Amino acid sequence: MPLYLTEDQTMLRNTAREFMASEGNIPAQLRKYRDMNCKDGFGHALWRQFGEMGFNGILISEEDGGLGLGHVEAGIVIEEIGRNLTPSPFLMTAVAVVEALKGTALRERWYPGILSGDTVAALAVDEGPKHRPDAISMWAERAGNGFRLTGRKQFVVQGASADLIVVAARAEEGVTLFAVEKEARGLEVEGVRLADSSIGARMDFQGVEVDADAVIGEVGGGEAVLSRVLNAGRAGAASEMVGLGSAAMSMTVEYLKQRKQFGRLIGEFQVLQHRAAHLYSELEIARSAAIKAQQLLDEGSEEAEAMVSVAKAKAGWASTLAVQEGVQMHGGIGMTDEYDIGLYMKRDRALNELFGDPNYHADKLARMKGY
Amino acid sequence: MSDLETFRSEMRAWLEANCPPEMREPMRDESDACWGGRNFTFKNEAQRKWLEVMAQRGWTVPDWPKDYGGGGLSPAETKVLRQEMARIGARNPLMSFGISMLGPALLKYGTEAQKKRFLPEIARGEIRWCQGYSEPNAGSDLASLQTKCEDKGDHWLVNGQKVWTSYADKADWIFCLVRTDFQAPKHKGISFLLFDMASPGVSTRPILLISGYSPFCETFFDDVKVPKDQVVGEINKGWDVAKYLLGHEREMISGMGLGGGQSVSLGEAFKDVVAGDPLLRADMARFDVDAMAFRAMSERFMDELKAGMAHPAQPSMMKYAGTELNKARHELVMAAGGSDALEWESDRSRKGKAAREWLRTKANSIEGGTSEVQLGIIAKRILDLPGA
């Protein structure tokens, strides 16, 4: 398969680009919900519009009412989200949790609401400030015909507004994923506003009891599912950073063409031209890595996991470079809340942490390569 | 089965039957490559045979038209051929500036007679070409070149000097930028000339480099007579041909970032060393991320190029990123090798292979337009930034 978008994919990109620029733009969404101090940090109306557009069903099979497309297509939509900093449950709900429920009986209960944009779902994995999915310590103890979950989670994106929380816990048999509903007794959720104005959640599971049918996949078989879910999320996050970085670069390059100092456009200065050109190069490489990773995921290739880590790390570096250069090249106004470039910087930091930062993924790649 | 899958299975069978085992072993360095040409001595029978069978099919230049010695393959078929060759580790049957640089320029700008005359012998590896671009006072500012070419009625007369001419001492012919109009603005007085290096008045002198090798020469032209029909494109419009060819040169050089097609990760290759050196391990891990991401970029770029979707200045980005990556690779190889990698002549070090290659890569970001020149091109032609 050639490593560029097909005609259908280009059409999807154009649709998503137009939709996100008109409906999901910064004043209409991010600033609006931030400034009204919204407890969800995103708009449910837009989430339903996502449903109407069909975006939410990209990774859901046609039999289940979705579009039956793949990670490349999901990435196309996410890249536009990244460009506009659109606050949306898309990555967590329509990518990560949809991937988690794939092939399970639980999908009948949850997919319809996800498809329509009525349901928000979250993924609870991290237990400390860094992403360490290999060291999950939340305890899942057998109780009655089900399990009792005890432990803490954090950085549960959109967790405070989620109807469904997919939780990774350790049972006697090994890591297991559970589908927990928001009303579950013993679950304390604290919504926390993050630097990028999104709302993460800290969750305290105080002996939360769930039925056996809340188990996703096999008891003790959660590692494989979790790795599939995380890789889908990481590839998506890579696309979001590619979109974010590209938008930050465009804003900055446009600024270089308008701002005059010393009697000339600052974009005439070679020192800035070369830095902008280097940034362009890094972003194009990151974009290629993200598409490649998504193609490999869609092919079910054995090489997908390594490429996903490459994409997440490379996109993280490139996007961070884009926002750092962006703020610096904007000069003083880049520090003001009025200008959007600072919003890009904050979102970049959050996305870098999500699902493992570049160090985590470079290290993971090294381990996969046996060193 | 689709046509492409049929093609793949036929290709696989053919390669299996025709690629000699010796030609499936990785090349150790450039001296293992088959360069062809009038003066080339094949290293062994396998190398000669491999070139012969591939050239017979036109597969040294799979996507050139059959009329000019090519294979006439579609972009998709060409990709399959490369994938199938890579699958068995088949060597490139012919390393050639004629293929990677002159050929594309002739296909676009050459007359029918020029194409018929020059392309088939390039495809068969019979004539080895060199590139006469840089001059002592025309490096990054290439268009200021001064080699003089005068119209003497029934022939051209060439006088001047080129420098950094790769393998000029081994080449049979040269494609050369010369000045045919000294009054016109510098870009508008240049022509693109082809001539035989055996012509009277041509001489070469190898330049000893920091690597201890002499891949480049100074090349002198002293009253060299050139037939009139050996100009490519219009007189005084050679700069268009030159730029087009540079795009192809940059693509070729950017491929160096792929580490000669080795898929093994750098950290994996030095796993024993990095086990005791966490900072080097971290550097290697970051390098492997960059290298794998660049590999995806190369694949995408080649796909876009074949589909006619690539930005015309994209080769500059590839050249910049690929050569900087290759330099980073060799810095890490030296760091991992420690004092072993410093040995310059011993058989143990294969005559200083690591150190000499490390030094060779420093030219990557200079030759074919420096990194700074490429960044300038990206800034102006892709990002549309203003000024000079």
Interface residues (C-beta under 8 A of the other chain):
Chain A: P2 L3 Y4 V253 L256 K257 R264 L265 G267 E268 Q270 L272 Q273 H274 A276 A277 H278 Y280 S281 E284 I285 A286 S288 A289 I291 K292 A306 M307 S309 V310 A311 A313 K314 P358 N359 H361 A362 D363 L365 A366 K369 G370 Y371
Chain B: S265 G267 E268 F270 K271 V274 A275 R281 A282 M284 A285 R286 D288 V289 D290 M292 A293 F294 A296 M297 E299 R300 F301 D303 E304 A307 M309 M317 Y320 A321 E372 Q374 L375 G376 I378 A379 K380 I382 L383 D384 L385 P386 G387 A388
